[in-house]
Amino acid sequence: MMQVSASYHKIAEVEKLFKRLKRFTFVFVLLTIVSLLASVTAMAKAELKKFDYGNGNYVTISNVIQVKQVEDVGYGTTQYVATAPVTVTFHGKLSDDASIAQWVDEFGLNYIDIVNNQAVLTEEAEFGYGIFPVFKGEKDDYSKAILVKVVKGDAAASQATTAAKPADNATPATPTAASVQVNGTSVSFEAYNIGGSNFFKLRDLAIALNGTEKNFEVKWDAAVNAINLISGQAYTPVGNELAVSENPTGKKATETTASLYFDGKPVELTAYNIDGSNYFKLRDIAKLVNFGVTWDADAQVIGIDTGADYEE
């Protein structure tokens, strides 16, 4: 029985390796013929592209400037051209089979690390990138592959969904040292201090308040570059909330250009984009949603009280 089990596992590994080699071979063929068969549709400006995979799972890719129609050899008929840096975000719980591959030449292949459901593509590659989204409970389906070509360009001008300032004008953001309690319970946030105020990731706050009397839904409308907050509705998780780095370090924050709406009405708040996520001042969101915020200077604790009204 032991020998049979070992043989079975070896066969399974060989089959898995064969499938991956087959995937790379087909993608290489596809990307090789792109220059000969593509008809290019130029986009007026860079935009965030969303790829919906059902069950609330989707992928977003920033800075897309062109769409190329290609011959379908098993991976669809579309290749996306985007200016570096390109942020790829997986919204949902990923399977171990999810991957991003960079084809540097005919035989060279690099895997791109996916950290907290996100990866940033910065290097040009002659044969482009293949993004293979596989979410928990799903089978590896090569037809869902997203083909991306990264090119150099004016990244600041092309980030239509994130930064308004170029990188050299970015604002320093330092990790918030204070601990946080939500209704008396300690909750770990990766928050940042910008200009003397604490900024929290919007989706982190939404999930921390989920199930309370001050919960709110967060919806992203890529078509109009807008964030919609809906009070009184349960928050729908996307899979990477409350992710905290082992050793948080200082970051560069850029002001987001996304519009904000609360219950359908436009709201003017300063927000920053850090590593592809929108961060808002805690007190701004507290005032908007109407929950209490306290500060214990001796204990260095920020308190969030959903049973209290906001006070200046």
N, C-alpha and C positions, 0 to 999 in steps of 0.2 A: 504493500500500500504506500509506503514511504517513497519508493521509486516511481510509482505511477503519479503521485502528487507532484514530485519534483519535475517530472517530464511535462506534466500539464502546465506548470508555471513557466517552464522554459518556452513551451510552444506559444503561450499567451504573450510572453515578452517579445518573441520574434514577430508575432502577428502585429503587435502594437508598433514595433519598429518599422515594419513594412508599411503600415498605414501612414506613418509620419514621412517616410521616404517618398511614398506615392504622392502625398500632399505637396511636398517641396518640389518634386519633379513637375507636377502640373502647374504650380504657381510660377516656377521658373519659365516654363514654356509660355505661359500667359503673358508674363511681364516682358519677355523677349520680343513678342510680336506686337506689343502695344504701340510702339513707334510706327509700325507699318499699317496697323489697322484702326488706330484710334481716330475718332472724330471728336474734336475738343469743343466743349461748351464753356466759355469763359464766364465767370461770375462777376458781378459788379463790385463786390467787396467780399472779404473773408467772412465766413460765418461758421457757427457751431452746427455740425450735422448730427442728427439723432437717428439711431438705428434701433427699432423696436423689435424685441424678440418674444413678446407676450409674457403673461404671468407677472407683469410689472417689471420685467427685466429689459434693460436697454443699454446701449453704448453711445457715448458722445465723443466726437472728435473735433478739436478746435482748429481754427485758422484755415478752413478749406476754401480754396480760391478757384479751383477748376474741377470739372467733372469730365472724365473721358469714357466714351462708350467703346467697348472692345468686344472682340469675338468671345462667345461663351464657351469655355472648355471645362466647365464644371464648377466655376467659382463666380458665376454671375457675369454681367456685362459692363460693370462699372468699376472704374478706378478713380480715387480721389487724390487730388494734388493739394497739398497744404504747405504753408510756410512755417519754418521752424521758429520757435519751439512748438511742437504739436502735442497737446495734452489729450491722452486717451483715457476715458473714465468708464469703468464698468459699474453699472447701477444694478445691484443684485448680488446674491451670494454665488461666488465662482466655484466651479469644479476644478480639480487639479489638472484637468486636460486643457484648460484655457491657456492660451499662449500668444505671444507676439514675437514674430521672427523677422530678422533683418537679413536680406540677402545682399551681402557686400560684393560678391562677384559670382561667377558661374558655379563655384564649388564652396565658397565661404558663407557660413551661416552663423549669425549671432542671435541668441535669445535675449529679449529685453525684459528686465525685472519688472514685475507688477507688484507694487507696494501699496497696501491699503486700497486695492481696486483701481489703481491709477498708474500710468506710465507716461513719461515725457519723451518724445522722439525729437532729437536734436540734430542727428547726423544725416546727411544725404547718403543715399545708397543707390548704386547703379540700377539694381533690380527691385528697389523699393522694400516695403514692409508688408507682411501678411498678419492681420489681426484675426485670431480664431477665438471668438467668444463662446465659452461653454459654461453654462450655469448649472448649479446644483440640481440633480435630478434629470438632467438632459444628456443626450448622447452627443458625441462628437460628430458634428455635421459640417463637412467641408463647404457645402453650398452656402453656409452663413458667413464665410470668410469675408473680411473687408480688406480691400487692397488700397494701400496708401503710398503715395510718392511724396517724399519730403524735399522741399526746395528751400534755398535761402531767400530771404526777403526782408522787408521792413516789418519785423514782428510786432512792433508797437502799433503800427497802423492797421495791421491785419487782425488783431485780437478784438474783433467786434463784440465778443461776448464776455470779455473779462477786463483787461487793463485799459485804462485811459491814459496813463502816464508811461513814457518809455522807461526801460529798465534803469537807465542811469539817473532818473529822477524818482526812483522808488523810495518809499518811506520805510525806515527801519522798524521792525516788529520784534520785540523781545518776549520770550515765554513769560506768562503771568505766574508769579511765584506763589500767590495766595491759593489756598484750597477753596473748594466750593461745596456748599451744602444746599440741596434742594428739599425744602420742607423738612429740614433737620437731618436729612440723609446725605452722606458724602458721595459726590459724583465727580469722577475724573473727566476733566475737559482739557483739550489742548487749546488754550486761549492765549492771546497775545496782548501785550501792552503797546499801544500806538499813541504817541503824543500825550501820555499820561492817563489814558483811558483804557479800560479792558474791553477787548473785542472778542466775541465768541462766534464760532461757526454757526450759521443760522440753523442748519439741520440738527446740530448737536443740541441746541436749545429746544428745538421742536420735539425731539424724541425724549429729552429729559422731562418735558412738561406733559408728555403724552399720558392720558388717563387722569389728568387733573382738571379742575374747573377752568383752567386757563390754557388748555391745549389748543393747538392751531395746526392747520395743514399748510404745507409748502408745495407749490406747483411752479414748474419752470416752463415758460413758453418761449421756445427757441426762435419761433418765427418772428416775434417782436422783441426779443431780448429782454424779457420781463420776468420778475419774480412775483408770484401771487401768494399772499398769506390770507388764509380763510379762518377766522376765529370760530371757536366752538366745534370744530371738526377734528376728528382723530388724525394724527399724523401717519402718513404711509412711509415706512422706512425704505431706503434704497440700498442698504447693506453696508455702508461704511461709516455710520454714525458713531460718535464717541470713541473713535480710534485715536489712541494716544501713543506718541513716539516714546521709545525707551529713554532716550536722552534728548528732549526737545532743545533745539538751538534757535538762534536768531534767524529771522527770515527777512525777505524784502517784500513789502506789501505795495500793491498798486491800486489806485482807486478804481472800483468797478464802474462800468458804464451801464450796467443793467438797471432798468427801471423797477421800482418797487410799488406794488399795489396791496392795500389792506382792505379786505372785503369789497374789492372792486374800485376803490378810490385811490388815486395816486398819492404817494407819500414821498417826501424829500428827506432822505437820510444819507449820511456819509457811510459808505461801506468800502471795504478793501478786499482785494482778491489775493489770497495766499495759497500757492500751490494748487490753483484751480478751484478753490472753494471760496464762497463769499462769507466774510466776517463782518458782523455788525456790533456797534457799541452796545454793551449789555443794557445800560440804562435807556437807550433809545428804544430797544425792543420791549423792555419792561414798561415804559410809558405807553407804547403803542398797544400792547396786549393787556396792559393794566395788571401787573403783578408787583409785589413788593421786593425791593432790593435793600439789603443791609450790609454794613461793613464793620467788622470787629477788628480794629487796628491792633489790639494786643495779641489776639490769636491769629491774626492774618487770615481771616476767613470771610469770604463773600457769601452772603446768604440770599437765597431766592425763596420767596414765600408766596405761593399761589393763592393763599387764603387772604392775603392783604392787598390793598390797593397801592398803586404806585405813589410815592411821595418824593418830591424834589429834595 
